Amino acid sequence: MKTITKQQARQFILAKQGLIGAYRFKAKSGAYEYVSQAGCIQYDPVDVCGKNAELTLWSRVKGFRKSMLRELLYKDRLLVDYADKELSIWPTKDWPYFSSYRERSLALGETFDGLKGLRERAVAYIDKNGPVCSDSLPLEGEIFWHSSMHWSGNWDKLSSAARSVLEQLYTDGELVIHHKQGSRKYYDLAKKYIPSSILEAENPCEDNESFISWRVLRRIGAVGLLWDKNSTAFLGINLNAATRKAVLASLTEDGLVCPVMVEGIKTTFYYLAKDDALMRAIIDGSVDLKPRMSFIAPLDPLMWDKSLILALWDFQYAWEIYTPVSKRKYGYYTLPILFGDRFVGRIESVADRREHILRVKNIWWEPGIKQTKKLETALERTLKKFCDFNDCREVSR
């Protein structure tokens, strides 16, 4: 088993993710290519200086605009909003793999009194009238209901009948999100937008074990390099220590992943076998590692395993959005600053959309980072791009 340095591990992850060297992902096709590579990117509705999914793509995709993601989701229908790693966005072509999610939702839906009749009324109304939100679907009253998706909890609660039936049909796979206005979701029938060849395709995973293996492989590909540890990068997968070890051993035996050691760390790491050429290029120094500066989203695949980030980068990051103000060390929506193969600081900025100004509230540089002309030039260039990305006209520092 080969052993690499921590710097080589960092460089491999960043090169795999398209965060160092020349841009590999460009424009709308590049945005789709990156999501396909990552398997999924997390969705979060908070929009301080771009939503999480948009920020994830902006940092990697040259020329990315927010409209590109909307088009991929709601015009081209190459991407879909659905569960994976919490609320996520992933390629529509992967729909058949998640049939067990929909089967679980359908089974749960059978347990709620009165839901069947509401379902039939909702489907008939949407089929006739088109996209609806919970306010425009004419279903009165409330029912005791909860979603089968893990982010919604495990308890029955009194909920709007319209909202409940729409979310039930959505998790069942009968509805998809047609579009969003702010955080409000509008739903329509899935069969109008997803080809029957995908909707009716058999699940490629013959059982739950093969589904777990597929998802573990997918998450390794998303991060680039993952270790044999309990990891938040595996969030949403039913994976205890014994199962994880068995899955990693099976994937290694099948030649789908390669094990590697990192100097100073006792735990084995794994990367996709198809990325072995990249690993060898990192080791022999033949990869383009030209420094680039990026602001990294809080739920970016790079940040999925913060313990791994601490081990490889010696950088400790916490998303403080839900931390009480008095206990915050940095800010409400602080983004890590990546430059080259290092985290050099953090930035808190707010897009003032009334005044069209990107307001930089604070920048915190990591210990030992020198304020060089090269660093300042990179920061100015990145802020200018970030300003444009947020439809602002100027930066206020």
C-alpha positions in Angstrom: 0.0 0.0 0.0 1.4 3.4 -1.0 2.0 6.2 1.5 1.6 9.9 0.6 2.3 13.1 2.4 -0.4 15.3 3.9 0.4 17.9 1.2 -0.1 15.3 -1.5 -3.4 14.2 0.0 -4.5 17.9 0.0 -3.5 18.4 -3.6 -5.1 15.2 -4.7 -8.5 16.2 -3.1 -8.3 19.7 -4.5 -7.3 18.6 -8.0 -10.1 16.0 -8.0 -12.6 18.5 -7.0 -11.4 21.1 -9.5 -10.3 23.7 -6.9 -6.7 24.1 -7.9 -4.9 24.7 -11.2 -6.7 25.7 -14.4 -10.5 25.4 -14.3 -11.7 22.0 -15.4 -15.4 22.8 -15.2 -16.8 25.6 -17.4 -20.2 27.2 -17.9 -23.5 25.3 -17.6 -22.2 22.0 -19.0 -19.3 22.2 -16.4 -21.8 22.7 -13.6 -23.6 19.6 -14.7 -20.4 17.7 -15.1 -19.3 18.7 -11.5 -22.6 17.6 -9.9 -22.3 14.3 -11.8 -18.8 13.8 -10.5 -19.8 14.7 -6.9 -23.0 12.6 -7.0 -24.9 15.3 -5.1 -24.5 18.8 -3.8 -26.4 19.9 -0.7 -29.2 22.4 -1.0 -29.8 25.0 1.7 -32.3 28.0 1.3 -30.2 30.6 3.2 -29.0 33.3 0.8 -26.6 35.7 2.4 -24.1 35.9 -0.5 -25.4 33.0 -2.6 -27.1 29.8 -1.6 -24.9 26.8 -0.7 -25.4 24.9 -3.9 -24.7 28.0 -6.0 -21.6 28.8 -3.9 -20.4 25.2 -4.4 -20.6 25.5 -8.2 -19.2 29.1 -8.3 -16.0 28.1 -6.6 -15.3 25.4 -9.3 -17.1 26.4 -12.5 -15.6 29.1 -14.7 -18.2 31.6 -15.7 -20.9 30.1 -13.4 -24.1 32.1 -13.0 -27.0 31.3 -10.6 -29.4 31.0 -13.6 -27.4 28.0 -14.9 -28.4 25.9 -11.9 -32.0 27.0 -12.2 -32.0 26.0 -15.9 -30.4 22.6 -15.1 -33.0 21.9 -12.5 -36.2 23.4 -13.9 -35.7 23.8 -17.7 -33.3 21.1 -18.9 -34.3 18.8 -16.1 -30.9 17.2 -16.0 -30.8 17.7 -12.2 -33.4 17.1 -9.6 -34.1 18.3 -6.0 -34.5 15.3 -3.7 -33.0 13.6 -0.6 -29.5 12.2 -0.5 -27.1 13.9 1.9 -30.0 15.8 3.6 -31.7 18.1 1.0 -29.7 17.7 -2.1 -29.4 18.3 -5.9 -28.3 15.3 -8.0 -28.4 14.1 -11.6 -31.9 13.0 -12.8 -30.3 9.9 -14.4 -29.7 8.5 -10.9 -33.4 8.4 -10.1 -33.7 4.6 -10.4 -31.1 4.1 -7.6 -33.3 5.9 -5.1 -36.4 3.7 -5.6 -36.0 2.3 -2.1 -36.6 5.9 -0.8 -39.8 6.1 -2.7 -41.0 2.7 -1.7 -40.4 3.6 2.0 -42.4 6.8 1.5 -45.3 5.0 -0.2 -45.4 2.4 2.6 -45.4 5.1 5.2 -48.1 7.1 3.4 -50.5 4.1 3.7 -50.4 4.5 7.5 -51.9 8.0 7.6 -55.7 8.2 7.8 -57.4 10.1 5.0 -54.2 10.6 3.0 -55.2 8.3 0.1 -58.3 10.4 -0.7 -56.2 13.6 -0.5 -53.6 12.2 -2.8 -56.1 11.4 -5.5 -57.7 14.8 -5.3 -54.3 16.5 -5.4 -53.0 14.5 -8.4 -56.2 15.2 -10.3 -56.0 18.9 -9.6 -52.4 19.2 -10.6 -52.9 17.1 -13.7 -55.6 19.6 -14.8 -54.2 22.9 -13.5 -50.4 22.5 -13.5 -47.9 23.5 -10.9 -49.1 24.3 -7.3 -47.7 25.3 -4.0 -49.2 24.5 -0.6 -51.1 27.8 -0.7 -52.7 27.3 -4.1 -53.7 23.6 -3.8 -57.4 23.7 -2.7 -57.3 21.2 0.2 -58.7 22.4 3.5 -57.8 21.3 7.0 -55.0 19.6 8.8 -53.8 16.0 9.3 -51.3 14.2 11.5 -48.4 13.4 9.2 -44.6 13.3 8.9 -42.3 12.8 6.0 -40.3 9.5 5.6 -37.2 11.6 4.8 -34.9 11.8 7.8 -34.6 15.6 7.9 -38.3 16.0 8.8 -38.1 14.0 12.1 -39.7 10.8 13.2 -43.0 12.0 14.7 -46.5 12.6 13.6 -47.5 16.3 13.8 -50.5 18.3 12.9 -49.8 19.8 9.5 -51.6 21.6 6.7 -53.4 19.0 4.5 -52.2 20.7 1.3 -48.6 20.9 2.5 -48.6 17.3 3.8 -50.0 15.7 0.7 -47.7 17.7 -1.6 -44.6 16.6 0.4 -45.9 13.0 0.6 -46.4 12.9 -3.2 -43.0 14.5 -3.6 -41.2 11.9 -1.4 -43.2 9.2 -3.2 -41.7 10.4 -6.5 -45.1 11.2 -8.0 -44.3 14.9 -7.9 -41.1 16.9 -8.6 -40.3 20.5 -7.8 -41.4 22.5 -10.8 -39.7 25.7 -9.6 -39.1 27.8 -6.6 -39.9 31.3 -5.7 -37.6 32.2 -2.9 -37.9 29.2 -0.5 -41.5 28.4 -1.7 -41.7 25.2 -3.7 -44.1 24.6 -6.6 -44.8 21.0 -7.6 -46.0 19.2 -10.7 -46.3 15.6 -11.9 -43.0 13.9 -12.3 -44.1 12.1 -15.5 -44.3 15.5 -17.3 -40.6 16.1 -16.8 -38.7 12.9 -16.3 -38.6 10.5 -19.2 -40.5 7.2 -18.7 -37.2 5.4 -19.5 -35.9 6.8 -16.2 -39.1 6.8 -14.2 -39.9 3.2 -15.0 -36.3 1.9 -14.9 -35.5 -0.9 -12.5 -33.3 -0.2 -9.5 -29.7 -1.1 -10.6 -29.0 -2.1 -7.0 -30.3 -5.6 -6.3 -30.5 -5.2 -2.5 -29.9 -2.7 0.3 -26.2 -3.8 0.6 -25.4 -3.0 -3.0 -27.2 0.4 -2.6 -25.1 1.2 0.4 -21.9 0.2 -1.5 -23.0 2.4 -4.4 -23.5 5.4 -2.1 -20.2 4.9 -0.3 -18.4 4.8 -3.6 -20.3 8.0 -4.7 -19.3 9.8 -1.5 -15.6 8.8 -1.9 -15.8 10.2 -5.4 -17.4 13.5 -4.1 -14.7 14.2 -1.6 -11.8 12.5 -3.4 -10.2 10.8 -0.5 -12.1 9.4 2.6 -10.8 7.5 5.5 -12.1 4.4 7.3 -13.7 6.4 10.1 -17.1 7.5 11.2 -17.5 10.5 8.8 -20.1 13.1 8.2 -19.3 12.6 4.6 -21.4 9.4 4.9 -24.4 11.3 6.4 -27.7 9.8 5.3 -26.2 6.3 4.7 -27.1 3.6 7.2 -23.5 2.8 8.0 -22.1 1.6 11.3 -18.4 0.8 11.7 -18.7 -2.9 10.9 -20.7 -2.2 7.7 -18.3 0.5 6.6 -15.3 -1.7 7.0 -17.0 -4.5 5.1 -18.1 -2.2 2.3 -14.6 -0.7 1.9 -13.1 -4.2 1.9 -15.5 -5.3 -0.8 -15.0 -2.2 -2.9 -11.2 -2.7 -2.7 -11.5 -6.4 -3.6 -13.7 -5.5 -6.6 -11.0 -3.1 -7.7 -13.3 0.0 -7.4 -11.3 1.8 -4.7 -7.6 2.0 -3.8 -6.3 2.1 -0.2 -3.6 4.6 0.7 -1.9 5.8 3.9 -1.1 9.4 4.7 2.0 10.2 6.7 1.3 10.9 10.3 -2.2 9.3 10.2 -2.8 5.7 11.2 -6.2 5.3 9.5 -6.4 4.0 5.9 -7.7 6.3 3.2 -9.5 5.3 0.0 -9.9 6.9 -3.4 -11.7 5.8 -6.6 -9.6 3.3 -8.7 -10.4 5.4 -11.8 -8.6 8.3 -10.1 -5.3 6.4 -9.8 -3.8 8.2 -12.7 -4.4 11.5 -10.9 -2.9 10.1 -7.7 0.2 9.0 -9.6 0.5 12.4 -11.3 0.2 14.1 -7.9 3.0 11.9 -6.5 5.3 12.6 -9.4 4.5 16.3 -9.5 3.1 16.5 -13.1 -0.3 18.0 -12.2 -1.2 21.7 -12.7 -1.3 23.1 -9.2 -1.4 26.8 -10.1 -2.9 28.6 -7.0 -6.4 29.8 -7.3 -8.5 31.6 -4.6 -12.0 30.5 -3.7 -14.5 31.1 -1.0 -15.9 27.7 0.0 -19.6 27.0 0.9 -20.4 25.9 4.4 -21.9 22.6 3.1 -19.4 22.1 0.2 -18.3 18.5 -0.4 -14.8 19.7 0.5 -16.1 20.5 4.0 -18.3 17.4 4.5 -15.8 15.8 6.9 -14.5 18.6 9.1 -12.4 16.2 11.1 -10.6 15.2 7.9 -10.1 18.9 7.1 -8.5 19.4 10.5 -6.3 16.3 10.1 -5.0 17.2 6.6 -5.1 21.0 6.6 -4.9 21.9 10.4 -7.9 24.1 9.8 -10.9 24.0 12.1 -14.2 25.2 10.7 -17.6 25.4 12.2 -20.7 26.8 10.5 -22.0 29.3 13.1 -25.3 30.1 11.5 -27.2 28.3 14.3 -24.7 29.4 17.1 -26.1 32.1 19.4 -24.5 35.5 18.6 -22.7 35.7 22.0 -21.0 32.4 21.3 -19.9 33.0 17.7 -16.1 33.1 17.2 -16.5 34.5 13.6 -19.8 35.3 11.9 -23.3 34.2 10.9 -22.3 33.0 7.4 -18.5 32.9 7.3 -16.8 31.1 4.3 -13.4 29.5 4.4 -10.9 31.1 2.0 -8.9 28.6 0.0 -5.7 29.7 -1.8 -3.6 27.2 -3.5 -3.5 24.1 -1.4 -4.1 25.9 1.9 -6.9 27.4 3.9 -5.6 31.0 4.4 -8.6 32.6 6.2 -12.3 33.2 6.5 -14.5 35.9 5.1 -17.9 37.2 6.1 -19.7 39.1 3.4 -23.3 40.1 2.7 -24.8 40.9 -0.6 -26.8 44.1 -0.2 -29.3 43.6 -3.0 -31.1 47.0 -2.6 -27.9 49.0 -2.9 -26.1 46.4 -5.2 -23.1 46.4 -2.9 -21.1 43.3 -1.7 -20.3 44.3 1.9 -17.3 42.6 3.4 -18.0 42.6 7.2 -14.7 40.9 8.2 -11.8 38.8 7.0 -9.8 36.7 9.5 -6.4 35.4 8.3 -5.0 32.2 9.6 -2.0 32.4 11.9 1.2 32.6 9.9 -0.4 33.9 6.7 1.6 36.9 5.4 -0.2 39.8 3.8 1.7 39.7 0.5 1.0 41.6 -2.7 0.2 38.2 -4.3 -2.4 37.4 -1.6 -4.0 40.8 -1.8 -4.1 40.7 -5.7 -5.8 37.3 -5.5 -8.3 38.5 -2.9 -9.2 41.6 -5.0 -9.7 39.5 -8.1 -11.8 36.9 -6.2 -13.9 39.6 -4.5 -14.6 41.2 -7.9 -15.8 37.8 -9.3 -17.8 37.2 -6.1 -19.4 40.7 -6.5 -20.5 39.9 -10.0 -21.8 36.5 -9.0 -24.0 38.2 -6.4 -25.3 40.7 -9.0 -23.6 43.6 -7.1 -21.9 46.6 -8.7 -19.2 47.3 -6.1 -17.4 45.8 -3.1 -17.4 47.7 0.2 -14.5 46.7 2.6 
